[in-house]
Amino acid sequence: MSLPKFDLLQPKTLQEACDVLKDNRNGSIRILAGGTDILVDIRRKIIPEHLPRCKGCEPGSLTAQTAPPPPKLLVALSRIPELKGIRIVDDEIRIGAMTVIAELCQSEIVKTHLTALYEGAVSLGSPLVRNRGAIGGNICNARPAADTLIPAVALNATLKLQSAQGARDIPVSEFVTGPGKTKIQSDEILTEIIFKIPNNRSASAFYKLANRKALEISIVNIAVILTLDNEGAVTEGRIAMGAVGPTPIIALEAMKSLIGKKPSDDLLSKAARIAASEAKPISDHRGAMIYRREMVEVLVHRMLNETVNRIDLIKGC
Ligand SMILES: Cc1cc2nc3c(=O)[nH]c(=O)nc-3n(C[C@H](O)[C@H](O)[C@H](O)COP(=O)(O)OP(=O)(O)OC[C@H]3O[C@@H](n4cnc5c(N)ncnc54)[C@H](O)[C@@H]3O)c2cc1C
């Protein structure tokens, strides 16, 4: 199936791009980043995510829906230099929305300070996809299994959205409202993903469970960050779970069970069990609900252990 016809604009500044989007109330203008999601989506007549897949699929996911009409105009962000790159500014790491996944994989800053994001980026797609796909596209596409979205949620990132009216910030954990749905307005552009640099008693980890090692969407993905105090007790952290609900899920109760305590294997097992009870998986062609829930328990336990080991290594214990 060939692509539908559309016009393409390639603004050279953010201001120019915002001006084009100013009158986009009906959403007929769409943003083009790397195109690895949107160019696939606009070819489809039916959104396959809504087709019946197997016995046990949630009733709500069984209705065939026609895809929205294709855009009349695509605004490409690839020629806007200010949307690219990874910078440390004071105590923050700022990643431009058009930074491609491959750059995250090569960045020492990301690998050192935002390890879960690094591990998510490395596991995304294939070299071809990582060279074209941008972190902003992965987040705005809002798939519950997206491999940089889940680490960004665990790492408590803030998104900067810009329109001709001005800029606003929104926590990534509040951004996604459903599969493919976000709180971004049709005249807004995601410009930056901002992370506080975790302190030196913190570590993070990410794991993607998939049927193959490359070019595969997660059955479950888990990102964890933990901070320990001088005595080794957990002071704060986050567990983000992907592909087990319509949006990324934060295991709040599991994290509460860890706060103020020293991580023992028993404690981490209990937290992982609580996290599994907080997941809301469905059955689909990638995995059954019961399997996903079990895998949440296994992988949360594993990632909690991994982060604790990494903090011990940082401290040189
Ligand atoms: C073969 C293949 C394998 C893949 N494997 C994986 C995988 O393993 N894991 C995974 O998570 N994903 C995977 N993907 C999905 C995809 O590659 C990623 O989601 C990618 O990061 C999307 O980025 P993009 O720049 O291509 O976005 P685009 O396709 O250009 O855009 C995606 C959506 O975001 C919007 N958008 C993009 N940038 C902005 C912005 N700055 N402001 C506002 N809106 C914006 C677009 O309008 C569009 O709706 C795969 C895709 C393919 C084709």
Ligand as a Chemical Component Dictionary entry (heavy atoms), coordinates in Angstrom:
data_LIG
# 
_chem_comp.id                   LIG 
_chem_comp.type                 NON-POLYMER 
_chem_comp.pdbx_formal_charge   0 
_chem_comp.three_letter_code    LIG 
# 
loop_
_chem_comp_atom.comp_id 
_chem_comp_atom.atom_id 
_chem_comp_atom.alt_atom_id 
_chem_comp_atom.type_symbol 
_chem_comp_atom.charge 
_chem_comp_atom.model_Cartn_x 
_chem_comp_atom.model_Cartn_y 
_chem_comp_atom.model_Cartn_z 
_chem_comp_atom.pdbx_ordinal 
LIG C1  C1  C 0 10.865 -1.886 12.252 1  
LIG C2  C2  C 0 10.518 -1.071 13.471 2  
LIG C3  C3  C 0 10.926 -1.517 14.717 3  
LIG C4  C4  C 0 10.607 -0.758 15.870 4  
LIG N1  N1  N 0 11.022 -1.229 17.080 5  
LIG C5  C5  C 0 10.720 -0.531 18.207 6  
LIG C6  C6  C 0 11.127 -1.006 19.496 7  
LIG O1  O1  O 0 11.784 -2.031 19.647 8  
LIG N2  N2  N 0 10.773 -0.262 20.576 9  
LIG C7  C7  C 0 10.059 0.898  20.477 10 
LIG O2  O2  O 0 9.792  1.543  21.484 11 
LIG N3  N3  N 0 9.665  1.368  19.256 12 
LIG C8  C8  C 0 9.972  0.690  18.133 13 
LIG N4  N4  N 0 9.566  1.156  16.906 14 
LIG C9  C9  C 0 8.781  2.378  16.830 15 
LIG C10 C10 C 0 9.579  3.643  16.454 16 
LIG O3  O3  O 0 10.744 3.365  15.740 17 
LIG C11 C11 C 0 9.943  4.508  17.674 18 
LIG O4  O4  O 0 8.779  4.790  18.401 19 
LIG C12 C12 C 0 10.664 5.821  17.260 20 
LIG O5  O5  O 0 11.395 6.314  18.344 21 
LIG C13 C13 C 0 9.689  6.873  16.757 22 
LIG O6  O6  O 0 10.417 8.046  16.490 23 
LIG P1  P1  P 0 10.298 8.835  15.100 24 
LIG O7  O7  O 0 11.274 9.952  15.196 25 
LIG O8  O8  O 0 10.457 7.930  13.946 26 
LIG O9  O9  O 0 8.808  9.366  15.206 27 
LIG P2  P2  P 0 7.752  9.730  14.070 28 
LIG O10 O10 O 0 7.279  8.485  13.405 29 
LIG O11 O11 O 0 8.294  10.790 13.172 30 
LIG O12 O12 O 0 6.610  10.347 14.972 31 
LIG C14 C14 C 0 5.864  9.545  15.861 32 
LIG C15 C15 C 0 4.696  10.370 16.430 33 
LIG O13 O13 O 0 5.157  11.381 17.304 34 
LIG C16 C16 C 0 4.805  12.685 16.823 35 
LIG N5  N5  N 0 5.991  13.514 17.079 36 
LIG C17 C17 C 0 7.266  13.196 16.780 37 
LIG N6  N6  N 0 8.111  14.140 17.265 38 
LIG C18 C18 C 0 7.350  15.066 17.867 39 
LIG C19 C19 C 0 7.638  16.283 18.566 40 
LIG N7  N7  N 0 8.896  16.717 18.746 41 
LIG N8  N8  N 0 6.612  17.000 19.056 42 
LIG C20 C20 C 0 5.326  16.565 18.914 43 
LIG N9  N9  N 0 4.990  15.418 18.276 44 
LIG C21 C21 C 0 5.991  14.681 17.759 45 
LIG C22 C22 C 0 4.490  12.494 15.332 46 
LIG O14 O14 O 0 3.567  13.459 14.875 47 
LIG C23 C23 C 0 3.893  11.100 15.356 48 
LIG O15 O15 O 0 2.555  11.155 15.778 49 
LIG C24 C24 C 0 9.877  0.438  15.741 50 
LIG C25 C25 C 0 9.481  0.876  14.465 51 
LIG C26 C26 C 0 9.793  0.145  13.343 52 
LIG C27 C27 C 0 9.364  0.637  11.994 53 
# 
loop_
_chem_comp_bond.comp_id 
_chem_comp_bond.atom_id_1 
_chem_comp_bond.atom_id_2 
_chem_comp_bond.value_order 
_chem_comp_bond.pdbx_ordinal 
LIG C1  C2  SING 1  
LIG C2  C3  SING 2  
LIG C2  C26 DOUB 3  
LIG C3  C4  DOUB 4  
LIG C4  N1  SING 5  
LIG C4  C24 SING 6  
LIG N1  C5  DOUB 7  
LIG C5  C6  SING 8  
LIG C5  C8  SING 9  
LIG C6  O1  DOUB 10 
LIG C6  N2  SING 11 
LIG N2  C7  SING 12 
LIG C7  O2  DOUB 13 
LIG C7  N3  SING 14 
LIG N3  C8  DOUB 15 
LIG C8  N4  SING 16 
LIG N4  C9  SING 17 
LIG N4  C24 SING 18 
LIG C9  C10 SING 19 
LIG C10 O3  SING 20 
LIG C10 C11 SING 21 
LIG C11 O4  SING 22 
LIG C11 C12 SING 23 
LIG C12 O5  SING 24 
LIG C12 C13 SING 25 
LIG C13 O6  SING 26 
LIG O6  P1  SING 27 
LIG P1  O7  DOUB 28 
LIG P1  O8  SING 29 
LIG P1  O9  SING 30 
LIG O9  P2  SING 31 
LIG P2  O10 DOUB 32 
LIG P2  O11 SING 33 
LIG P2  O12 SING 34 
LIG O12 C14 SING 35 
LIG C14 C15 SING 36 
LIG C15 O13 SING 37 
LIG C15 C23 SING 38 
LIG O13 C16 SING 39 
LIG C16 N5  SING 40 
LIG C16 C22 SING 41 
LIG N5  C17 SING 42 
LIG N5  C21 SING 43 
LIG C17 N6  DOUB 44 
LIG N6  C18 SING 45 
LIG C18 C19 SING 46 
LIG C18 C21 DOUB 47 
LIG C19 N7  SING 48 
LIG C19 N8  DOUB 49 
LIG N8  C20 SING 50 
LIG C20 N9  DOUB 51 
LIG N9  C21 SING 52 
LIG C22 O14 SING 53 
LIG C22 C23 SING 54 
LIG C23 O15 SING 55 
LIG C24 C25 DOUB 56 
LIG C25 C26 SING 57 
LIG C26 C27 SING 58 
# 
